Amino acid sequence: KRVFSITIIQLIEEYVAYRKNDIDMVTGISLKRWQTIKSQLKYFPIICGENTQLSNLNKEDLYEYSVMRNEIKVGAVQTIRMEKSTINHMIKFAYRNKLIHFESFDFKQIIIKGDLLSRRGTFTEQEYDKLVRFMRSFSSLKHAKERIGNRDFKMTAVIETKEQNQLERLMIRDYILISSNTYGRPGELRQLRYGDIERYETVYDEPLTDPSKEDDYDYSKEVHLVHLNIRAETSKVRSTRKVIARGGNYFKRLHKRTEFNEAHHLIFSHDGYKRIEGRTFMKHWSAIMKGLKLEDYRERKLEWYSFRHFDLTCRVKAGVSLIDLAKLAGTSVHHIENTYLKYSEEQSRTAALKNFRQNADGTITIID
């Protein structure tokens, strides 16, 4: 039994330590999510005072949290809403442990209108086509560079040959193409193992044959599908899901390029065991954005996550239902609508031009 009330900063330390135990558990959280929790709690002690005892807090103290928080540093509406949620999760933890006399703070409700929602940045179709073409030259031996890499355990500078640099660039190229076709989050894709590939499948776009030709040659386009298992421990939502997606040929050529392609080996790795570091991804990202002359990529929030956004947007334009997309992407329909999708003028025009004809027998024929 505690004799004296603990302070706000002590509560935060206890709660963060408590949540750290949930990292990597199947029903728990990811390391990145744990780091986000710490970040979302940093304004609470500034507003209320880190040495304030919990016994001196009341549930109405943070009613104007949005105003008080923005006086310190202006934040996005959705960011502030998530901070409120995390603070109250911590207060519930304190209440369960008899550290505080109320279960949650009363916050003024925030109503977020569609235009204020923080959507992921994405590429236009023209920019993506340009990116695909650029990556062919970016990953060629001609543009690869010999460079000094990180130091090894003997503190000796490791020399990376042009051939090794090209292999890394080829891997980055395939990572981009896979990200744009499999609905995966960056964290999920970077933890994929070859054992997560269940099988490949090749299908053909219609028509199977060209009726204007007299031969039996198949003029249709091959579509290379891959059946993936996204493991719960690698997923942001800690739930296993099965995905059938385009891009099987990209996985096949990754497999062919490396000797580390057993079931337990990581796909995006040089040795099958250690993931490519985040700073390596960022180094290549800066080079790619510079090569594409996208100087405003930071303002537009273009990042590795943008390929998932691009993929989901293209699937919607192709007529895939939001329910199907939510299942494939491991998220909710509401989240896809609010975070990823922006209804375009082209989609509006297509909807306006849709029509139907009522037949004599009462059935309806859709007119494209």
Salt bridges, closest charged atoms under 4 A:
GLU14 OE2 - ARG2 NH2 3.23
ASP22 OD2 - ARG19 NE 2.95
GLU64 OE2 - LYS108 NZ 2.96
GLU83 OE2 - ARG69 NH2 2.69
GLU125 OE2 - LYS317 NZ 3.10
GLU127 OE2 - ARG300 NH1 2.78
GLU160 OE1 - ARG147 NE 2.83
GLU168 OE2 - ARG147 NH2 3.68
GLU168 OE1 - HIS270 NE2 2.85
GLU168 OE2 - LYS283 NZ 3.46
GLU168 OE2 - HIS284 NE2 2.74
ASP174 OD1 - ARG253 NH2 2.70
ASP174 OD2 - ARG257 NH1 2.87
GLU188 OE2 - ARG185 NH1 2.66
GLU188 OE1 - ARG241 NH2 2.82
ASP196 OD1 - ARG231 NE 2.92
GLU198 OE2 - LYS242 NZ 2.56
GLU201 OE1 - HIS227 NE2 2.87
GLU222 OE1 - HIS224 NE2 3.38
GLU233 OE2 - ARG231 NH1 3.41
GLU277 OE2 - LYS274 NZ 3.62
GLU277 OE1 - ARG279 NE 2.80
GLU303 OE2 - ARG120 NH1 2.99
GLU345 OE2 - ARG349 NH2 3.04
